[in-house]
Amino acid sequence: MAWYDFNSSTPMPVIAPKIRGFICITSHPDGCAANVQSQIDYVKAQPALQNPAKKVLVIGSSTGYGLASRIVTSFGGGASTIGVFFEKPGNERKPGSAGWYNSVAFEKAADKEGIYAKSFNGDAFSHDMKKQVIEAIKQDLGQIDMVVYSLASPRRTDPDSGETHNSCLKPIGDTYTNKTLNTDKAEVDSVSIEPASEQEVADTVKVMGGEDWKYWISALDEAGALADGFKAVAYSYIGPEMTWPIYTNGTIGAAKKDIDQTAADLCTKYGENTAVVSINKALVTQASSAIPVVPLYISLLYKVMKEKGTHEGCIEQMQRLFATYYGDGSAEMDELGRVRVDDWEMDADVQAEVDKLWQSVNTENLKELSDFNGYQDEFLRLFGFGLDGVDYTADVDPSIGVPSIG
Ligand code: NAD
């Protein structure tokens, strides 16, 4: 039996959540597996995808939207997938990251059904990672017909200059002040964020913009690893005006505009409709919980959308993207040619209600006006805690892995 001592001097035979600000530094292997399985079950209960891609590369495949994309294409379309992520395996003394356990669970489930899956754990921004992935594609799959780009990273080391750039979440031009949620203390505070410098804007574009997406496509193309008529998709967010200063008109929004431009450039080079940006719904993920203001907005949004019966998680969103945009062609599109699976979030009634709640929410009425409990439950589930059917008092092996993760 393994004994872990994460919280105190008393050894514990279990892994418990240990939250530090907006991340949880422990994760539960069985809980992550249950989370992945519930997403697989959801997809298998939907009609099979029409016109599915058969060989898919997912960059950022271990958590959030990338993991959901991998599950939908594999279990809804029968695709062979290669996944790339940056996660920590566990060892006898310490649990690994949730994305590691998610990927182990995904690979085991795919293997059980005879679906090809291979993963690479390392820096997607590096030349070396691109080389390894291309070798695997050429050896195992020949060519791929879809590239999903779902990276969310705080930093990127430029593979040519060796310089490391850090992204930041700041407004551009003016200081932004609004309500925010201290998720640790369940308190509604005010936050003021100073505008980014020009360098910070450029650095954020370097990390979260389209350059690396373009590098991946060029490297795959040059190696002959892209099938004729291949498709590429990257994910973005717009949200309501109240968050625009920190998101759409802020540093991250500048990076997302660069992603839009990259999609247009890829279409010019490889053909109309080759690349598309999908605007997804605001959801609790490891990436979004780090953005000021957004967790409070998400807590109010969940309340309204759950009451209206239109709430979706990553898996429902990605099922809808692949079934409509790539499937029956019924997806909502905007004037810039982006897919809008955020349409239910941006529905005028939903936004009017969220806006009304936003005006009156405070620490005292937080749990009544918002779905803060739902936010917290979902946050914990990201790390494998709070899943039905998991015995959190049982001994677990944090050092699990599978040979198909390189
Ligand atoms: P996430 O944090 O859940 O997933 C990020 C993924 O990127 C993980 O698989 C992680 O391992 C991988 N990654 C990070 N750095 C890496 C590196 N250097 N090399 C290899 N892999 C690396 O994030 P998410 O919320 O699913 O975001 C994915 C995309 O969706 C982002 O472009 C984000 O802007 C977009 N999006 C998110 C939301 C939201 O509310 N969460 C809404 C709309 C769009």
Residues whose N, C-alpha, C, O or C-beta is under 5 A from the ligand:
A	BS01	NAD	G60 S61 S62 T63 G64 Y65 G66 V84 F85 F86 E87 G99 G122 D123 A124 F125 S150 L151 A152 S153 R155 Y235 S236 Y237 N280 K281 A282 L283 T285 Q286 A287 S288
